[in-house]
Amino acid sequence: MLKVNSIQRGFTLIELMIVVAIIGILAAVALPAYNDYTTRAQVSEAVELMGGLKGPLSEYGYQKNAWPSKLVPSTGTPAADELTATLVGKYATISDTLTGNFPSGTLTATMTSGQANASTVEMSTADGGNTWSCSGGSVPGKYRPVACKE
């Protein structure tokens, strides 16, 4: 009697189906986390844009005992009561006015894309810009940087 040794090559259909199912489950878990991560990065841009204004706003406020009447885009020429600033990023736009009376004031950034689209982030001060808080606005807490969570 002749015995033939057969060598198994490749994967069976069930093995391939199991691998595809595992990949599908991993993707279903990873995609929402990735979307939240990218939205947090977009909101961080708004916070960084406003953070760049902390020093100039504080200096302006203490020199003139008032906030600037308007923030002018960096391509424009400011009047005596205005301040030059970068107001537009890829995902956010900063309001061109600071609300409140010196030494209290609030600066607002509006998200222009992503899951937080049309939501706002507010950076406020009550002491002329010595300390700032970015916990205001309508952006949900899960999208805020750690320093801006309530």
Secondary structure, 3 states (H helix, E strand, C coil): CCCCCCCCCCCCHHHHHHHHHHHHHHHHHHHHHHHHHHHHHHHHHHHHHHHCCHHHHHHHHHHHCCCCCEEEECCCCCCCCEEEECCECCCEEECCCCECCCCCEEEEEEECCCCCCCCEEEEEECCCCCCCEEEEECCCHHHCCHHHCC
